[in-house]
Amino acid sequence: LCTPAVIGEKTAGKNELDADLDKFAQIIRKLSAQYGLPLCDLRRIFLEHLAHVNKENKEKGILTNDGVHLNEAGNQLVAEHMLKIITQP
């Protein structure tokens, strides 16, 4: 399972849909725990990364082209974390 990543790259809950994405992510985390399914928590990964690198609080351009669709850096971040999940014994 994967949690949703971002819609907008601003930090500290400043994106319009952050509250909804957080709710969806929490539901997915609970399902993962309940059924013992692997979880790639993209929401957590993206928010932590953006908190460290998005010092100017940009809406886009760090991990996405337009706030939604991943750019090369966003795809690399997803690939690194997905690889960890799918190669776990």
C-alpha positions in Angstrom: 0.0 0.0 0.0 1.0 3.6 -0.5 -0.2 6.8 1.1 -0.8 9.8 -1.2 2.2 12.0 -1.6 1.3 15.7 -2.0 -0.9 18.2 -3.8 1.2 21.3 -3.4 4.6 21.4 -1.8 4.2 24.1 0.8 5.3 23.1 4.3 3.4 23.1 7.7 0.0 22.2 6.3 -0.3 25.2 4.1 -1.6 23.4 1.0 -5.4 23.5 0.4 -5.8 19.7 0.4 -3.3 18.8 3.2 -6.0 17.9 5.8 -7.8 15.6 3.3 -4.6 13.9 2.3 -3.6 13.4 5.9 -7.0 11.7 6.6 -6.6 9.4 3.6 -3.0 8.6 4.6 -4.1 7.7 8.1 -6.8 5.3 6.8 -4.2 3.6 4.6 -1.7 3.3 7.5 -4.5 1.7 9.6 -5.3 -0.8 6.9 -1.6 -1.7 6.5 -1.3 -2.4 10.2 -4.6 -4.2 10.4 -3.9 -6.6 7.6 -0.1 -6.8 7.9 0.5 -5.3 4.5 3.7 -3.5 3.4 3.4 0.3 3.4 5.2 2.9 1.5 4.3 6.0 3.4 4.8 8.6 0.6 2.9 11.2 2.6 5.4 11.0 5.5 8.4 10.7 3.2 7.4 13.7 1.1 6.5 16.0 4.0 9.7 15.2 5.8 11.8 15.8 2.7 10.0 19.1 1.9 10.4 20.3 5.5 14.2 20.0 5.1 14.6 21.4 1.6 11.8 23.7 0.9 13.1 26.7 2.9 11.3 29.2 0.6 8.0 27.4 1.1 7.5 27.0 -2.7 4.2 25.6 -4.0 5.9 23.5 -6.7 9.3 22.7 -8.3 11.0 20.8 -5.5 9.5 17.3 -6.0 6.8 18.1 -8.6 6.5 20.1 -11.8 3.1 21.5 -10.9 2.4 20.6 -7.3 1.0 17.2 -8.3 3.0 15.4 -11.0 6.4 14.3 -10.0 9.6 15.7 -11.5 12.9 13.8 -11.7 13.7 14.4 -8.0 10.2 13.3 -6.9 10.4 10.1 -9.0 13.8 9.4 -7.6 12.5 9.8 -4.0 9.6 7.4 -4.7 11.9 4.9 -6.5 14.3 4.8 -3.5 11.6 4.1 -1.0 9.6 1.7 -3.2 12.7 -0.3 -3.7 13.2 -0.7 0.0 9.6 -1.9 0.4 9.6 -4.4 -2.5 13.0 -5.9 -1.6 12.1 -6.6 2.1 12.0 -10.3 2.9 
